[in-house]
Each structure stands twice: as C-alpha cells, then as structure tokens.
Amino acid sequence: MAHPHALDALDAHQAHSRLHDLIVLDVRTPGEYATGHLPGALNIPLDQLTRALPDLREAATRSDILVVCASGTRAENARTTLADNGITASTLTGGTGAWTDGGLALHHPEADRPTAWNMERQVRFTAGAVVLTGLALGRLRPAFRLASAGIAGGLVYSALTNTCGMAALLAKLPHNRPRRGDLEAALATLRSH
C-alpha cells in the first residue's frame, strides 16, 4: 500500500532526514555493500529482488521503501520492478555517491571477508583488461583485435541504453554473490521491521 508522502526519488538530505522511518534496500552486490552502505540498509541484490517480493510487499504496508545503489541506475530498475508488482518505493538520487558527496557517512561493517571493488570499478577494470589483451594479442593474430572492438561496441551500447551487460555478468562472480544466509538474514530483518 502506497504511503501518501512517498516520492519517486529523494535527494541525500531528504533521505537522511527520514532515515529513521524508511526501509532502506541496497540493491548492489554484497561485495559493494560491504564497502559501505547507508545506516540500517538491508542488502537485497537486484538479481535477488523477485525472491524478496512477498516480504517487500508486506513491509511496504508498514513503512516507505527507499531503494539505493551506487549511482541510481540499479535502484531505478529495482523501483520499476517493485512498481510492476504493486509496491511503491523511492530511490536515492545519485545513490551512495550522492550520499557521501552530501557529507553524509556510510556505515562500514566489520568485514570478515575482503572488500570487493564497486561494480563500476570492476567493469572499467575488466573492459580495460580485455581491450589491452586484445590489442596485445592482435600483434600476433589480427583477429584478437575483435575482442577490443567488441568491448568498445558494448560500452557504446551500454551508454545508449543505460544498461550494462558486463556488470550483469560480473555480478555472478563468487565475490559478488551473497554468502549463504546473507539474503535470508536481510529478509528476516525486513519481516521484523
């Protein structure tokens, strides 16, 4: 059930002033979440969102939901998925980047595993590594340059469509996946909200 004061998007200071009465969903990968997140945010990665829909539908009857990611793109995708399933949510304009740019602190949990790079950094590294490798191997066999051309085309397509296939693939790597029990713990906390 939608709350009358729910907005499509909140800026960092609006979100901060309402943090105590919001359910904050961080839809980044677990590795990104571990690098720092909004205080009290629950990590439900974007690719696990449909699994959480029943609990989110129930929670939305009690509190407004704020969806957060690094820059806002994944949060907007999550908000659309929630809306398609009858769940009203807001997004944090500019994501965690805007939060910290606004002088607000992220919560940094005591990690018992190494911290992963954020997804944007992982994509830049992977794209650069493939391009450099394609160019270097292209000296031996020109066909290897096609890998560099493929990455360039993929980056242009990504910019035009505001999607990122490489990020979707990288999200499936073990360091970006929830550990057993992490999602269940987030859902249990969501149920008790």
C-alpha angles and dihedrals in degrees: 000000000000119000116228093235096049115123130195091239138012126198119230096266094046089050092046092053091052098037093110093061100037131090102225117206117193106201096187122111117280090252092055091044089055090058089067137304141188111287110272095010118152117220111231105156116223092247090056096047097101089055089057097047097103092052092043092050090054094044091051089064089062104037143008115263124227116195118206137185135155100284107358104263098100090040090055090049089051092047089053091050090049092048090050086057096048096260119129116215140159128221130222106246108236094005125232089334091064090044093058093038086058090059094255121138127238121219111248110199122211098262123216090189133048115279115248125221117258114266095254090056091047090052093048091049094047094045092048093047093051092047093049092045091048091050094046094047089043087072087065098038120009091213089074088069087072088074089060091047090049092053091047091051091047092052092051091048090047092054094046095048098033089231131111121211091182091057089050090053094044090050088066094061115109096249089056096048125093115258116241107283097016095101092041090052091050091049091048090052089048090053091052094049 
